[in-house]
């Protein structure tokens, strides 16, 4: 436990720094929220479909919204660090860089969850769908965690490039296909009232993806930022 204390303190310091900086500027959350709300409204008016057809595409629309908003948030989060010189300071700090990665990933995870908390009730009203089912909320948690775990690592790579706004989606979307597809399928299953046996394979894929890719990102972050 004593060996973990400096690591946890460093991680907590990074999370606290990000939360305080965001509380003052509100750059990341405001951008993610505005984008997510615009996407939901555009889909709502563009897809003027019958209720049964709309129910079939609800899961896809929801995860398109969360994935795009999450990508925007990841880009802004790392770009702010780079532009202010904070990223170099973090990497020069005498702490385990894995703690820096976990701190950044956890802060990004909280930002994405905050957007989901605001978006889900509005989404349920506009699409006349119950979005507050426990299983569906768990899928949102797992899907967001996997997306952010990979996205934080790739954002730390892309932020060094001049074309970082374009580079991150190019790097992230192919890697995030399994987590997005499984999240869409599991979400659609809960909305459609599938049995647990039908949802379980997609739910299991979500869990496996989160464990594997979070572990890989945790281990390679030091090498990535070193380059």
N, C-alpha and C positions, 0 to 999 in steps of 0.2 A: 504493500500500500504506500509506503514511504517513497518507493521508487516512482510510483505513478503520480505523486503529488505535484512535482514540477511540470510534468507533462500536462496534467489537467489544469493547472494554473495558467500555463501558456495558452492552452486551448480556450479556456474561459476568458482570458484577456483579449484574444482575437475576436471572440464572439461579442464581448461587451463593447469593444472598440467599434465594430461594425454597426451594432445596434444604436450606439450613441451617435455615431456619424450620420446614420440614416434618420434618426429622430430629428437631428438639426437640419439636414438638407432635404430629406424626403425625395431624393432623386430617383432611387431605384423603385420604391414602392409606388410612387405616383406614376412613373412610366409604365410599370407592369399593369397597374389597375386601369389606367386609361386605355391601354392597348387591349386588355382582356374584355373590358366593357364594350369597346367598339366592335370587337370581333363577334361577341354574343349578339349585339343588336343588329349587326349586318346580317348574320346568319338567320336571325329571327325573322327579319323582313324579307330577306332574299328567298328563304325556303318556306314559302307559303303553301305548306302541304297539308294533307289530311292528318288528323291526330295519330292514327296508327302508323303512318309513314314517318311522321316526325319522331315518334317514339323510337323507331328503328335506327335513326341517325343521331340521336341525342348523345350517345356515348362518344361517337367520333367527333362531334362538334365540341364537346366538353374538353376532350384531350387535345384537340388542335389548339383550343384557346389556352389551356394550361401550358402546353409545350412551347408555344410561341412566346407567351408572356414570360415563361421561365427562361428561355433563351435570351430575351431582351434584358431580363434582370441579371443574369450571369454576366453578360457583356458589360453592362453598366457598372456592376459591382467591381469587376477587375479593372475596367478602364479608369474608374475613379481612383483606385489604388495606384495605378501606374502614373496617371497625370499629376497626382499630388506628391509623388515620390515615396508614398507609404510602402509600396511593394518592396522596394530596395531596402528600406529600413527593416521590414519584417524579416527579409531573408538574411540580413546582417545580424539580427538579434541572436544572442547565444542560447537558442532553444531548439528543440527537435523540430525539424521542418514538417514532420508528419502532424505535429500539433497545430501548426499553422494551417495545413490543409484541412484538418478536421474542424478547426474553428471557422474557416471561411465556408466550408461546406455546410456546417450547421447553421450559420447565419443565413446563407442562401436558402436553406431548407425552411427556415422560419419565415423568410420573405415570401416564398412560394406558398406556404401554408396560409399565410395571412391573406394573400390574394384569393386562394381557394375558399377561405371562410367567407369572404365577401361575395365571391362570384357564385358559389353554389346556391344560396337562397334566391338570388336574382334569377339564376338559370332555371331553378325550379318553378318560379312564378311565370316567367316568359314561356317556358315549354310545358307548363302544366304537368310537372313530373316531381315525384317525391325524391329529393336528393339527400335526405337525411337518414338513410338506412345505415345501420352500423357496418355491415359488410362493405357497402360502397365507400363509406368514409375510410375504412381500412385500406381499400384499394387505392384511394387518393393518397393516403400516407405513404404506402409502399411505392407507388408509381413516382411520386414526387421525390422520394429519397433516392431511388435509383437514377432518376434523371439528373438530379442535382449532384450526386456523387461523381458521375462521369463528366457532367458539364463543368464543374468546378476545376477538375484537372485539365480539361481541354481549354477552358477559358484562360487558365494560367499560361498555357502554351501560346494561344492565339493573341494574347494581349501584347506580346512583344512585336507583332507584325503591324505594319501600317494599315493593312486591310483587315483588321481584327473584326470589324462589324460583319464582314462577309465570310471571313475564314471560320469563325466559330460555328455557324449553322452547317457549313460544309463538312466540318469535322464531326460535329455532334450528332446530326440527324441519322447518318448510317449506323453509328454505334448504338444509338438509343432506339432503333427500330424494335428490338425484342421487348423492351420495357413498355413502349408506347402501345404496341399491338396487343400485348397481354393485358395491359391496363384497360384498353378499349374493349376487349373481349369480356373481361371480368366485369367491368362496369355495365356493359350491355346485358350481361347475364343477370345481374342483380336487378336492373331496371325491367327486364322482361320476365322476371320471376322464375328463372331456371332453377333446377335442383342443384344442391351443392356438388353432386357428382359431376355435373356438366361444367361448373365453374372451377372446380378444384385444379385441373391441369393448368389453367391460365394463372390462377392464384399461386400455385407452386412455382411456375416460371418466374413470376414477379419476385418471389422470395429468393430463389436461386440467383437471379440476376443481381439483386441488391447485394447479396452476400459476396458473390464473386467479384463484381466490378467495384464495390466499395473497398474490398481488400486489395485488389490490384492497384487502384488509384492511391490508396494509403501507402503502398509499398514503393510505387514508382514516382511519387510526387517530388521527392528529393532530387532524383536524377533528372526529371523534367525541368525543374526550375534552375538546376545547375547549368543546363545547356543554354 
